[in-house]
Amino acid sequence: MDKAILTCALTGVLTDPAQHPVPVTAQQMAAAAREAYDAGASIMHVHLRRQEPGMGRFPSWDPAVAGEIDTAIRAACPGVIINLTTGVVGPDISGPAACIRAVRPEIAACNAGSLNYLKIKDNGQWAWPPMLFDNTVDKVKAMIDVMNEAGTRPEFECFDVGIVRSVGMFRKAGMADVLEYNFVMGVASGMPADVDLLKLLVKYREPGTVWQTTLIGREEIWAVHQATAELGGMLRTGVEDTFYLPGGEKTTGNGQLIEALAGCARRAGREVASPAEARQMLGLREAKYHGVGAVALAA
C-alpha cells in the first residue's frame, strides 16, 4: 500500500482563540505548522484569521495576511504543501480568489455542494442560527476557474453523499480534470463519522482518485481515522477538527494529533510520506526556494 500523506488542519474558522489553543498570527501559525511537520504532516490546511487585537476569532480574506502566513509557514517547514481554505457564504468569492492569486497554493479547498449547516443543543435550541452553506454549480465553477488560473489543485470538500456523487459530474462537465475528494464527516447536519459509511463513500468516488477524510468530533473519530488508513486514504487532523486524542484526553496542540494520526498509518502497515514524496504521489509541482522561505512556483 502507498505511503500515507498526512494533512494538519492548523486552526479552523469557528474556534475562539481566547477559549482554545488555536494559532492566529503568522508566527503562531508557523510554530503550529512546524510542530505538525516534525510529527509527519506534509500538507498544512490553512484558514486565515483577522490579525487585529481581539479579532482573531473572525476570518480574514486579506491577501497581505495570506502572504504573511504563507511565507512564515514555508520558512518554518521546508518543502511543505499548502492547502488554502476558500469557504464563504453567498455568491461573492472575491476574498478567497484574491488570496489564491496572492499565494498560489498547491491545493485549495473547493466546497463541492450546498448544506444546511445546523447544530442543535440538548434543550432543543439551535447552537447558532440555521444557515445555508451555499455552493451552487456556478460558484464551484468560478472557484475552480480561479484555482486553474493560479496553478492550484482543487480538493473537493464533500459534506454529504449526494455531493460525493456530484464531483464525478464536474469532470464530465469539463469543470475539472483531476479529482481529489475530501469526505467531511461529523458535521451534525452532514455525514456522520462512521466506519461503515466510509466504506461506501470510497466506492462512490470516481475510480482511481485520491481521497481523504476530515473527521469532526471527539475520541470517537479515531476509529474512522484508522479505517481511512486501512482503506488507503490520505489522513487529516488538527485543532480545526478536534481537540481530543484517541484516549479521550485533550490535546496540547497539533503535534500530538499528527503523532496519533501517524500511529494510525503505521498500524495499517503504511509509512508516512515526506513532503517531497507527497508532491510526487499527488502530481504537484516542485517546491522552489526564494529568500528566507519556500515559495511554490509553477513548474
Residue pairs with C-beta under 8 A, 6 or more apart in sequence:
1 232
1 268
1 269
1 270
2 232
2 270
2 273
2 281
3 270
3 271
3 272
3 273
3 277
3 281
4 229
4 234
4 235
4 262
4 265
4 268
4 270
4 271
4 272
4 273
5 42
5 43
5 212
5 234
5 235
5 273
5 278
5 281
5 282
6 40
6 41
6 42
6 43
6 234
6 235
6 236
6 258
6 261
6 262
6 265
6 272
6 273
7 41
7 42
7 43
7 44
7 45
7 83
7 212
7 234
7 235
7 236
7 237
7 238
8 32
8 33
8 36
8 37
8 41
8 43
8 44
8 45
8 236
8 237
8 238
8 254
8 257
8 258
9 45
9 214
9 236
9 237
9 238
9 239
9 240
9 241
10 23
10 29
10 32
10 33
10 36
10 44
10 45
10 46
10 47
10 238
10 239
10 240
10 254
11 22
11 23
11 24
11 29
11 32
11 46
11 47
11 49
11 238
11 239
11 240
12 22
12 47
12 238
12 239
12 240
12 241
13 47
13 49
13 59
13 85
13 87
13 240
14 57
15 22
15 57
15 239
15 240
16 57
17 23
17 24
17 49
17 56
17 57
18 56
18 57
20 239
20 243
21 239
21 252
21 253
22 239
22 240
23 29
23 31
23 32
24 49
24 51
24 56
25 51
25 56
26 65
26 68
26 69
26 71
26 72
27 72
29 46
29 69
29 72
29 73
30 69
30 72
30 73
30 75
30 76
30 77
31 76
32 239
32 253
32 254
33 41
33 44
33 73
33 76
33 77
33 80
33 254
34 76
34 77
35 253
35 254
35 255
35 258
36 44
36 238
36 254
36 255
36 257
36 258
37 44
37 76
37 77
37 80
38 255
39 254
39 255
39 256
39 258
39 259
39 262
40 258
40 259
40 261
40 262
40 272
41 80
41 254
41 258
42 80
42 81
42 273
42 274
42 275
42 277
42 278
43 80
43 81
43 82
43 83
43 107
43 236
43 278
44 73
44 77
44 80
44 81
44 82
44 83
45 83
45 84
45 85
45 109
45 236
45 238
45 240
46 69
46 70
46 73
46 82
46 83
46 84
46 85
46 105
47 59
47 85
47 240
48 59
48 60
48 61
48 62
48 65
48 66
48 69
48 85
48 99
49 55
49 56
49 57
49 58
49 59
49 60
50 56
50 58
50 59
50 60
50 65
51 60
51 65
60 66
61 88
61 94
61 95
61 96
61 98
61 99
62 99
63 98
63 99
63 101
63 102
63 103
64 102
66 84
66 99
66 102
66 103
67 102
67 103
70 82
70 103
70 105
71 292
71 293
71 295
72 293
73 80
73 82
74 80
74 82
74 287
74 293
74 294
74 295
74 296
75 292
75 293
75 294
77 275
77 294
78 275
78 287
78 289
78 294
79 274
79 275
79 276
79 279
79 287
79 294
80 275
80 287
80 294
81 106
81 107
81 275
81 278
81 279
81 282
81 284
81 287
81 296
82 103
82 105
82 106
82 107
82 296
83 105
83 106
83 107
83 108
83 109
83 155
84 96
84 99
84 100
84 103
84 105
84 107
84 108
84 109
84 152
85 96
85 108
85 109
86 93
86 96
86 100
86 108
86 109
86 110
86 111
86 143
87 96
87 109
87 111
87 133
87 157
88 95
88 96
89 131
89 132
89 133
89 134
90 134
91 134
91 136
91 138
91 139
93 139
93 142
93 143
93 146
96 108
96 143
96 146
97 142
97 143
97 146
100 108
100 146
100 147
100 150
100 152
101 146
101 149
101 150
104 150
104 151
104 152
104 296
104 297
104 298
105 150
105 152
105 296
106 152
106 153
106 279
106 284
106 285
106 296
107 152
107 153
107 154
107 155
107 180
107 284
108 143
108 147
108 152
108 153
108 154
108 155
109 155
109 157
109 182
110 140
110 143
110 144
110 147
110 154
110 155
110 156
110 157
111 133
111 135
111 140
111 143
111 157
111 159
112 135
112 140
112 156
112 157
112 158
112 163
112 166
112 167
112 170
113 135
113 140
113 158
113 159
113 160
113 162
113 163
113 166
114 132
114 133
114 134
114 135
114 136
115 132
115 133
115 135
115 159
115 160
115 163
115 187
115 189
115 190
116 130
116 131
116 132
116 133
116 189
117 130
117 131
117 132
117 133
117 187
117 189
118 126
118 130
118 131
118 188
118 189
119 126
119 127
119 128
119 188
119 189
120 126
120 127
120 188
121 127
133 159
140 170
140 175
141 175
143 154
144 154
144 170
144 175
144 176
146 152
147 153
147 154
151 285
151 298
153 178
153 180
153 282
153 284
154 176
154 178
154 180
155 180
155 181
155 182
156 167
156 170
156 176
156 179
156 180
156 181
156 182
157 182
157 184
157 214
158 164
158 167
158 181
158 182
158 183
158 184
158 191
158 201
159 184
159 187
159 190
159 191
160 190
160 191
161 191
161 200
161 201
161 204
164 181
164 183
164 201
164 204
164 205
165 204
167 179
167 181
167 205
167 206
168 179
168 205
168 206
170 176
170 179
171 177
171 179
171 206
178 283
179 205
179 206
179 209
179 210
180 209
180 210
180 211
180 282
181 205
181 209
181 210
181 211
181 212
182 211
182 212
182 213
182 214
182 236
183 191
183 198
183 201
183 211
183 212
183 213
183 214
184 190
184 191
184 213
184 214
184 216
185 191
185 192
185 193
185 194
185 197
185 198
185 213
185 214
185 215
185 216
185 221
185 224
186 192
186 193
186 214
186 215
186 216
186 217
186 221
186 241
187 216
191 197
191 201
193 215
193 216
193 217
193 220
193 221
193 224
194 224
195 223
195 224
195 227
198 213
198 224
198 227
198 228
198 231
199 227
199 231
201 211
202 211
202 231
202 233
205 211
210 234
210 282
211 233
211 234
212 228
212 233
212 234
212 235
212 236
213 224
213 225
213 228
213 233
213 235
213 236
214 236
214 241
215 221
215 224
215 225
215 236
215 237
215 241
215 242
216 241
216 242
217 242
217 244
218 242
218 243
218 244
218 248
219 244
219 245
219 246
219 247
219 248
221 241
221 242
222 245
222 246
222 260
222 264
225 235
225 237
225 261
225 264
226 264
226 267
226 268
228 234
228 235
228 264
229 235
229 264
229 265
229 267
229 268
229 270
230 268
235 261
235 264
235 265
236 261
237 257
237 258
237 260
237 261
238 254
238 257
238 258
239 251
239 253
239 254
239 257
242 251
242 257
243 250
243 251
244 250
244 251
245 251
245 256
245 257
245 260
246 260
251 257
262 272
265 271
265 272
266 272
273 281
275 287
278 284
279 285
279 286
279 287
285 296
285 297
285 298
285 299
286 296
286 299
287 294
287 295
287 296
288 294
288 295
288 296
288 297
289 295
290 297
